[in-house]
Amino acid sequence: MGTVTLYGIANCDTVKKARRWLSEHGIEHRFHDFRADGLDATQVRAWLAELGPALVNKRSTSWKSLDPATREQLSSGADTETARAAILAQPTLIKRPLLDTGSERHLGFSPATYATLFNR
């Protein structure tokens, strides 16, 4: 397994749980805070290509503040450039946490899923 990176925002409860789980299970990882560390347009484009509309957190306050037309475009997954621009403008649109194992990406946190991924 490559370098493990956990993406999210520091004050998100689910991100805190994922970080705690990784630390408690001795999984070396780097935490990348969307707000403090920013986002790279190329990386967001790759995530959208791999994960599609699932990348978007439809329960976030950021989602609820979007106009209906933008929400529709993000939900359909058809317009990745609009999605990329929206995510770069409001990183909290990304479902959290986003775990990058170096070879694959996973959204959200579940202890069972993490245990399977890391064979613990």
Secondary structure, DSSP 8 states (H G I E B T S, - for coil): ----EEEE-TT-HHHHHHHHHHHHTT---EEEEHHHH---HHHHHHHHHHHGGGGB-TTSHHHHHS-HHHHHHHHH---HHHHHHHHHH-GGGB-S-EEE-SS-EEES--HHHHHHHTT-
